[in-house]
Amino acid sequence: MGSKTWKRFIGWALLGLLLTWGVSCASPTADQSDRRQVEFWTMQLQPQFNDYFNQLIATFENDHPEVKIRWVDVPWSAMESKILAAVSAQTAPDLVNLNPDFASMLAGRDAWLNLDEHLSEEVRSLYLPNIWEANMIQTCDGDNCQNRTFGIPWYLTTQIVIYNQNLLNQAGIENPPTTYQELATVAQTIRQRTGKYALFVSFVPTDSAQVLQSLVQMGVQLVDNNRKAAFNTPEGRAAFQYWVDLYQQDLLPREVLTQGHRRAIELYQAGEIALLTTGPQFFRAIAENAPDIAKVSAPSSAITGENGKISVAVMNLVIPQNTRHPEDAINFALFVTNSPNQLNFAKASNVIPSSIQALENPFFQNIPADATPQDKARKISAQQMPNAQVLIPPLEDIKELQTIIYNNLQAAMLNQKTVDQAILDAETAWNRRLN
């Protein structure tokens, strides 16, 4: 992990107070001191899902009276710094809810249990194959490289587009764009006819990976099997040129160079942009924060390139190497992520399960005649799963690659470099780090 990444994690302030819950359903005669305690960390799921997890834990403990689950919920913004500190101090919990992007950084340091040594092919087959692959990292010993599983998939969201029907109608646009080619045309039309912008996508190096994902959707390979830059290609130059053109033609707000994805949310809720790339669950936030905008908002499929790839956000469960109870942690992780429990959690939280059987449930395939936008978004999200994948490779220093690409893209957008020079400089900077 690069020094900048370490400083970013260590420098984050710890927000909030850890809330701990433990529900015991062991028989009254059980000796509590003899029970093995498994500490389980989640990310910002309290208090909304207290009832769900209390019941989940109670059921597991009832079936495993020798085990006690200690549930700790950590604020989203504090999780990375907390787990990094805990792993470094060898005080990590037994089971942690992370995402593959960050988990893979620590997987490169052997922080997590190698699950290939504990899980059978039969267990793996219960999960969506493309999502399971997001929890694998390639490790090399000289020329000998192999993939290793570091996490068990849990819940997912695929990217969708939420769009402002009023703004599209004002611009005379019947349907929202579904490809980057269509997006460029729609962006120009909306700007000319309404004076507003079609979208906001951040080019801040430490913020959203949406632009990096878009390169992959446009057919760009970011790195090769030796981790060297693979994006200095005709496809890579075309993708760089795409975003440079949108910015220089005033089809993106000037703030995209300095503001993060949160600004996109603010602008959408203020009615200043027509399209918001997000997850289906965000309809609830729009309804709470901007009810007038919520009334004219509708879901559409994600914007993608010719390869049809859709970005999926994955939450997983990882088990630290120094856990005292690896088998108990694995058993609880498999219980949390089994088909019935994934289906129940998906219904409660409007996410998509990583379990094949749960995803086949009619809840994700059929919607009522009077479906809400959130219902429609859920169906769209589920229908996209065959083409959904984690678009960013699981590299421990992926944020450094994003920084290099974004910095050079910004230079081209500001006419400080040509597109050819920007992509060459990005390639050189990344490869230099490997030497």
WONORUR-V568797 format. One record per backbone hydrogen bond with DSSP energy under -0.5 kcal/mol. NH is the residue of the N-H (numbers start at 1). CO is the residue of the C=O. If there is no record, write none. Layout:
# WONORUR-V568797
NH;CO
NH;CO
This chain:
# WONORUR-V568797
6;2
7;3
8;4
9;5
10;6
11;7
12;8
12;9
15;13
19;73
20;18
21;71
24;22
30;27
32;30
34;31
35;32
36;66
38;36
38;68
39;37
40;38
40;70
41;95
42;72
44;42
44;74
49;45
50;47
53;49
54;50
55;51
56;52
57;53
58;54
59;55
60;56
61;57
62;58
63;59
64;60
67;64
68;36
70;38
70;68
71;21
71;69
72;40
73;19
74;42
78;75
79;75
79;76
80;76
82;78
83;79
84;80
85;81
86;82
87;83
88;84
89;85
90;87
91;86
92;86
94;39
95;39
96;318
97;41
98;96
98;316
103;99
104;100
105;101
105;102
106;102
107;103
108;104
109;106
110;107
111;106
113;319
115;113
115;149
116;149
117;114
118;115
119;115
124;120
125;121
126;123
127;124
128;354
131;128
132;128
133;129
134;131
135;132
136;133
137;148
139;137
139;146
141;144
144;141
145;143
146;139
148;137
150;135
151;135
152;317
154;315
156;352
157;313
159;311
160;278
161;300
162;276
163;161
163;298
164;274
165;163
165;296
168;164
169;165
170;166
171;167
172;169
173;168
174;172
180;304
183;179
184;180
185;181
186;182
187;183
188;184
189;185
190;186
191;187
192;188
193;189
194;190
195;190
195;191
196;190
197;272
203;256
207;204
213;209
214;210
215;211
216;212
217;213
218;214
219;216
220;215
222;220
224;228
227;224
230;222
231;222
233;231
237;233
238;234
239;235
240;236
241;237
242;238
243;239
244;240
245;241
246;242
247;243
248;244
249;245
250;247
251;246
252;246
253;199
256;253
257;254
258;255
259;255
263;260
264;260
264;261
265;261
266;262
267;263
268;264
269;265
270;266
271;268
272;267
273;267
274;197
275;198
276;162
278;160
278;276
282;279
283;280
284;281
285;281
286;282
287;283
288;284
289;285
290;286
293;290
294;290
295;291
296;292
296;293
297;294
298;163
300;161
302;159
304;178
307;217
308;305
310;387
312;389
313;157
314;312
315;155
316;98
317;152
318;96
320;318
321;111
323;320
329;325
330;326
331;327
332;328
333;329
334;330
335;331
336;332
337;333
338;335
342;338
343;339
344;340
345;341
346;342
347;343
348;344
349;345
350;346
351;346
352;156
354;154
356;126
359;355
360;356
361;358
364;361
365;361
366;362
371;368
376;372
377;373
378;374
379;375
380;376
381;377
382;378
383;379
384;380
385;382
387;384
388;385
389;310
391;389
393;391
395;393
398;395
400;397
401;397
402;398
403;399
404;400
405;401
406;402
407;403
408;404
409;405
410;406
411;407
412;408
413;409
414;410
415;412
416;411
417;411
422;418
423;419
424;420
425;421
426;422
427;423
428;424
429;425
430;426
431;427
432;428
433;429
433;430
434;430
434;431
435;431
435;432
